[in-house]
């Protein structure tokens, strides 16, 4: 996850914003802990990166 995304989520938590799923004031997104969210965002970045690679196929 990029630093701006992490800072935004943490800032929302520090400002007493509640997670939309749990209603708790934690650094989480829709009930997903920040560390899991970071992994999901990283996976999505990898998928987009792989999808943008052109492959030459001989079929």
N, C-alpha and C positions, 0 to 999 in steps of 0.2 A: 504494500500500500504506500502511496506517496505520502510524504511528510505533511502536505497541506490537508489531505483527507484525515489523517490521524489527528492533526491539531484541531480540525473542525469538530470531529466527533468528541474529542476530549473537552474542547471549549464548551460544547453544548452541555455535556455532563456537568462541568464546573459551574455553568450558569443555571443549574437546576432544571434543565430540560429532561423530561422523562422519555424513556424508551417507549416507542409506540406500541410495542407488544406486551411488555412486562409492566409498564407504568412506573418502573423504578428509575431513579436518577443515577444511571450507570453509563459507563463508556461502552455502549453496545448499540447494535442496529437491529431493530425488529426481533429482539430476543437473542440475537447472535452476539457472543462476546467479541470484543475488538480483535483479539488474536485470530479468531476464526474468520471474521470479516476480512482481515488482511490476507489470509490465505486464499479466500474466494476471489478477491480482487486480483491477486497475483495470478491465479489460474486463468481468469478471464483475459488478463493481459497477454499471457502466453498463447491462449487460443486465438486471439486476434492477430498476434504476431505470426503464428503459424499459418493462419488463413491468408495472410497477405503475401506469402511466398509463392512464387510461380514455379511449378514443376514441369519439366519437359518429360512427357510420357510418350513412349513409342507404340501406342496402341490406339 
